[in-house]
Amino acid sequence: MNNEATPLWQHRSNRMRLLLWVGWLILVALFLFCWQVMTRDTIWAFVSDAPRQAADLGGRMFPPRWSYIEKLWIPLWDTLNIATLGTLLGILFAIPVAFLAASNTTPSRLFVRPVALFIIVASRSINSLIWALLLVSIIGPGLLAGIVAIGLRSIGFVAKLLYEAIEETDVMQIEAVTATGASRAQILNYAIVPQILPAFYGISVFRWDINIRESTILGLVGAGGIGVQLQASLNTLAWPQVTMIFVVILGTVVVSEWVSARVRHAII
């Protein structure tokens, strides 16, 4: 008769359970510390009064001033132009940056590729609203500042996704074209570009859809578009006009989302 105790299976060892509990305690302590930092200057009387203030503001915002829509068509058209031209500008610069950043197409992995990756990171790390704020102070308010801001923001997004698509191309096709004695330019044209075109079209349309939304608020810093009307209505406390602007922005985003989805579906 075997008197030895049968070992019991445990999901975690005692040491792992202890480390898990210590980790949870650290997370709880970190959360409490962050909560204290965030709420240090909070005036809780305002927080408790927030539902009543929100209801009062909502009552002043409805119904929307439908007659104001006549003044929004031109700013809305400006917003669409900012998004479209800014996207095209970003794509124009993103294509060479992507090829320089991809490990299988860059001419130099030690110098050129790090520079291209830095451009991508720098573009993605700065929000389009900040780009617009800087450009308004440099080249003045207007649509040009908004277009350039959207373009600078789009470079990093498009280039990052595009260079990843370049690196994921089928090596067999590239080797087949290379075996024919093709030049470097011919390899790009016949082996790499056809493989990444569907991804390129999808990325471009997706970025245009994002830029439609981002361009609606650039007018808050003077970069043109419907955001200028929004800022003016907010400054004058014309809440029914603000609601009308929100309705127009929502409708525009819904339509752009539908167009983007249909185009991506047709391409991909």
C-alpha positions as CSV (number, residue, x, y, z in Angstrom):
1,M,0.0,0.0,0.0
2,N,1.4,3.4,-1.1
3,N,1.2,5.9,1.8
4,E,2.8,8.7,-0.1
5,A,0.4,11.7,-0.6
6,T,-0.5,12.3,-4.2
7,P,0.8,15.8,-5.2
8,L,-1.9,18.3,-6.0
9,W,-1.7,20.2,-9.3
10,Q,-1.7,24.0,-8.8
11,H,-2.2,26.6,-11.4
12,R,0.4,28.8,-9.9
13,S,3.1,28.2,-7.3
14,N,3.1,29.9,-3.9
15,R,5.8,32.3,-5.1
16,M,3.8,33.2,-8.2
17,R,0.7,33.8,-6.2
18,L,2.6,36.1,-3.9
19,L,4.1,38.0,-6.7
20,L,0.7,38.4,-8.3
21,W,-0.8,39.8,-5.1
22,V,2.1,42.2,-4.7
23,G,1.6,43.3,-8.3
24,W,-2.1,44.0,-7.7
25,L,-1.3,46.0,-4.5
26,I,1.2,48.1,-6.5
27,L,-1.4,48.8,-9.2
28,V,-4.0,49.8,-6.6
29,A,-1.5,52.0,-4.9
30,L,-0.6,53.6,-8.2
31,F,-4.2,54.1,-9.0
32,L,-4.9,55.8,-5.7
33,F,-1.8,58.0,-6.2
34,C,-2.9,59.1,-9.7
35,W,-6.4,59.7,-8.5
36,Q,-5.1,62.0,-5.8
37,V,-2.9,63.9,-8.2
38,M,-5.8,64.3,-10.7
39,T,-8.3,65.4,-8.1
40,R,-6.1,67.6,-6.0
41,D,-7.4,70.8,-7.4
42,T,-10.9,69.6,-8.1
43,I,-13.8,71.7,-6.7
44,W,-16.3,69.0,-5.8
45,A,-19.1,71.6,-5.4
46,F,-18.9,72.1,-9.2
47,V,-18.8,68.3,-9.8
48,S,-22.0,67.8,-7.7
49,D,-23.6,70.6,-9.6
50,A,-22.6,69.2,-13.0
51,P,-25.8,67.3,-13.8
52,R,-27.9,70.4,-13.3
53,Q,-25.5,72.5,-15.4
54,A,-25.5,69.9,-18.2
55,A,-29.3,69.8,-18.2
56,D,-29.4,73.6,-18.4
57,L,-26.9,73.8,-21.2
58,G,-28.7,71.0,-23.1
59,G,-32.0,72.9,-22.8
60,R,-30.3,76.0,-24.3
61,M,-28.9,74.0,-27.2
62,F,-32.2,72.6,-28.4
63,P,-33.8,72.9,-30.8
64,P,-31.0,73.5,-33.3
65,R,-31.1,76.7,-35.4
66,W,-31.9,75.1,-38.8
67,S,-31.7,78.5,-40.6
68,Y,-28.1,78.7,-39.7
69,I,-27.2,75.8,-42.0
70,E,-27.1,78.2,-44.9
71,K,-23.9,79.8,-43.4
72,L,-22.2,76.5,-43.0
73,W,-22.0,75.2,-46.5
74,I,-18.9,77.2,-47.5
75,P,-17.0,76.5,-44.2
76,L,-17.9,72.8,-44.7
77,W,-16.6,72.9,-48.2
78,D,-13.4,74.5,-46.8
79,T,-13.1,71.6,-44.3
80,L,-13.5,69.0,-47.0
81,N,-10.8,70.8,-49.0
82,I,-8.4,70.9,-46.0
83,A,-8.9,67.2,-45.4
84,T,-8.5,66.2,-49.1
85,L,-5.6,68.4,-50.0
86,G,-3.9,67.7,-46.7
87,T,-4.2,64.0,-47.3
88,L,-2.8,64.3,-50.8
89,L,0.1,66.4,-49.4
90,G,0.8,63.8,-46.7
91,I,0.7,60.9,-49.2
92,L,3.1,62.8,-51.6
93,F,5.8,62.9,-48.9
94,A,4.9,59.6,-47.2
95,I,5.6,57.4,-50.2
96,P,9.4,58.2,-50.5
97,V,9.7,58.1,-46.7
98,A,8.1,54.7,-46.6
99,F,10.5,53.2,-49.2
100,L,13.4,54.7,-47.3
101,A,12.2,53.3,-44.0
102,A,11.4,49.7,-45.3
103,S,14.3,47.4,-44.5
104,N,14.1,45.7,-47.9
105,T,14.1,48.9,-50.0
106,T,16.2,51.4,-48.1
107,P,19.5,52.3,-49.6
108,S,21.2,52.4,-46.2
109,R,20.1,50.7,-43.0
110,L,22.6,52.5,-40.9
111,F,21.8,56.1,-41.8
112,V,18.9,56.6,-44.2
113,R,16.5,54.2,-42.5
114,P,16.9,55.7,-39.0
115,V,16.3,59.2,-40.5
116,A,13.1,58.0,-42.2
117,L,11.9,56.3,-39.1
118,F,12.6,59.5,-37.1
119,I,10.4,61.5,-39.6
120,I,7.6,59.0,-39.1
121,V,7.8,59.1,-35.4
122,A,8.0,62.9,-35.3
123,S,5.0,63.3,-37.5
124,R,2.9,60.8,-35.5
125,S,3.9,62.2,-32.1
126,I,2.5,65.7,-32.8
127,N,-1.3,66.1,-33.0
128,S,-2.7,67.9,-36.0
129,L,-4.2,70.6,-33.7
130,I,-0.7,71.4,-32.4
131,W,0.7,71.4,-36.0
132,A,-2.1,73.9,-36.9
133,L,-1.3,76.1,-33.9
134,L,2.3,76.3,-34.9
135,L,1.6,76.9,-38.5
136,V,-0.9,79.6,-37.8
137,S,1.7,81.5,-35.9
138,I,4.2,81.0,-38.7
139,I,2.3,81.5,-42.0
140,G,-0.8,83.1,-40.6
141,P,-4.4,81.9,-40.2
142,G,-6.4,80.4,-43.1
143,L,-6.8,77.2,-45.1
144,L,-3.1,76.9,-46.0
145,A,-2.2,76.4,-42.3
146,G,-4.9,73.7,-42.0
147,I,-3.8,71.9,-45.2
148,V,-0.2,71.8,-44.2
149,A,-1.1,70.7,-40.6
150,I,-3.1,67.8,-41.9
151,G,-0.4,66.9,-44.4
152,L,2.4,66.9,-41.7
153,R,0.2,64.7,-39.5
154,S,-0.6,62.3,-42.3
155,I,3.0,61.6,-43.3
156,G,3.8,59.5,-40.3
157,F,0.5,57.5,-40.4
158,V,0.7,56.7,-44.1
159,A,4.4,56.0,-44.2
160,K,4.3,53.7,-41.2
161,L,1.6,51.5,-42.5
162,L,3.0,51.6,-46.0
163,Y,6.6,50.6,-45.1
164,E,5.2,47.7,-43.1
165,A,3.3,46.6,-46.2
166,I,6.6,46.9,-48.2
167,E,8.4,44.7,-45.7
168,E,5.7,42.1,-45.9
169,T,5.9,41.7,-49.7
170,D,6.4,38.2,-51.1
171,V,10.1,37.6,-51.5
172,M,9.6,34.9,-54.2
173,Q,8.1,37.5,-56.6
174,I,11.0,39.9,-55.9
175,E,13.5,37.1,-56.5
176,A,11.8,36.1,-59.8
177,V,12.0,39.6,-61.2
178,T,15.6,40.0,-59.9
179,A,16.6,36.8,-61.7
180,T,15.6,38.3,-65.1
181,G,18.4,40.9,-64.7
182,A,16.0,43.7,-63.8
183,S,17.4,47.0,-62.4
184,R,16.5,48.2,-58.9
185,A,13.9,50.6,-60.4
186,Q,12.3,47.8,-62.4
187,I,12.2,45.5,-59.3
188,L,10.3,48.3,-57.5
189,N,8.0,48.8,-60.4
190,Y,7.2,45.2,-61.3
191,A,7.7,43.2,-58.0
192,I,7.0,45.5,-55.0
193,V,4.6,48.2,-56.2
194,P,1.9,45.8,-57.5
195,Q,1.9,43.9,-54.2
196,I,1.4,47.0,-52.1
197,L,-1.1,48.9,-54.3
198,P,-4.2,47.5,-52.5
199,A,-2.8,48.3,-49.1
200,F,-1.7,51.8,-50.3
201,Y,-5.2,52.6,-51.6
202,G,-6.8,51.4,-48.4
203,I,-4.4,53.3,-46.2
204,S,-4.9,56.5,-48.2
205,V,-8.7,56.3,-48.0
206,F,-8.6,55.4,-44.3
207,R,-6.4,58.4,-43.6
208,W,-8.7,60.7,-45.6
209,D,-11.6,59.5,-43.5
210,I,-9.6,60.4,-40.3
211,N,-8.6,63.8,-41.7
212,I,-12.2,64.7,-42.3
213,R,-12.8,64.5,-38.5
214,E,-9.5,66.2,-37.6
215,S,-10.0,69.1,-40.0
216,T,-13.4,70.0,-38.3
217,I,-11.6,71.3,-35.2
218,L,-8.6,73.1,-36.8
219,G,-10.6,76.3,-37.1
220,L,-10.5,76.5,-33.3
221,V,-6.9,77.7,-33.7
222,G,-7.5,79.8,-36.8
223,A,-6.7,77.1,-39.5
224,G,-10.0,77.6,-41.4
225,G,-13.0,75.4,-42.0
226,I,-16.1,74.8,-40.1
227,G,-14.2,75.1,-36.8
228,V,-14.1,78.8,-37.3
229,Q,-17.9,79.0,-37.2
230,L,-17.9,76.7,-34.1
231,Q,-15.4,79.0,-32.3
232,A,-17.4,82.1,-33.2
233,S,-20.7,80.4,-31.9
234,L,-19.0,79.3,-28.7
235,N,-17.6,82.8,-28.1
236,T,-21.1,84.4,-28.5
237,L,-22.8,81.6,-26.5
238,A,-25.1,80.9,-29.5
239,W,-25.9,77.3,-28.4
240,P,-28.5,76.5,-31.0
241,Q,-25.9,77.4,-33.7
242,V,-23.4,75.1,-31.9
243,T,-25.9,72.3,-32.0
244,M,-26.5,72.9,-35.7
245,I,-22.7,72.8,-36.4
246,F,-22.5,69.5,-34.4
247,V,-25.3,68.1,-36.6
248,V,-23.5,69.1,-39.8
249,I,-20.2,67.6,-38.5
250,L,-21.9,64.4,-37.5
251,G,-23.5,64.1,-40.9
252,T,-20.3,64.8,-42.7
253,V,-18.4,62.2,-40.6
254,V,-21.1,59.5,-41.2
255,V,-21.0,60.2,-45.0
256,S,-17.2,60.1,-45.1
257,E,-17.2,56.8,-43.1
258,W,-19.6,55.3,-45.6
259,V,-17.6,56.5,-48.6
260,S,-14.4,55.2,-47.0
261,A,-15.9,51.8,-46.2
262,R,-17.3,51.4,-49.7
263,V,-14.0,52.4,-51.4
264,R,-11.9,50.1,-49.2
265,H,-14.3,47.3,-49.9
266,A,-14.1,47.9,-53.6
267,I,-10.3,48.0,-53.6
268,I,-9.5,45.2,-51.1
